[in-house]
């Protein structure tokens, strides 16, 4: 792990006409027309979510409940599970 980098679990599932992506620890989702687009959109969505949560001093972890986790609920629909790495900058103010 690199400095200021957080790693989460990303999952891509095939939807009817696209690919949906989900970060399991943050309960953040996105989509794309290809697997690569879905993954990139999830990275952006997770980064924006974390930035907002941290700036507002809010808890950022909100794990997906097991019954909604596609690894258990719909494993046949999973296209890919991957490490979702988000680099965040930390700024301190006095």
C-alpha positions, 0 to 999 in steps of 0.5 A: 500500500502506498502513502495516502492510499486506501484499498477496498473491494470492487466488484463488476457485474453484468447488467442487462445492457451495461456493467455495474460496479460496486465498492463493497466497503463503501456501498458506492456504485457506478456503471459503464458500457464496458468493464473498464468504464465501470471500473474507472467510474467506480474509482471516481465515485469512490474518491468523490465519496471519500473526499466528501465524507472526510471533509465533513468528518463523517464515517466513510465505511458502510459495508454492503450487507451480506445479503446484498453482496453480489459475491453471495447473492448473485455470484454467477453475475460477477464478471470481476472482483478487483482491489479498488485503490483510492489515493487521497490527499490529507490536509491539516489546518490549524 
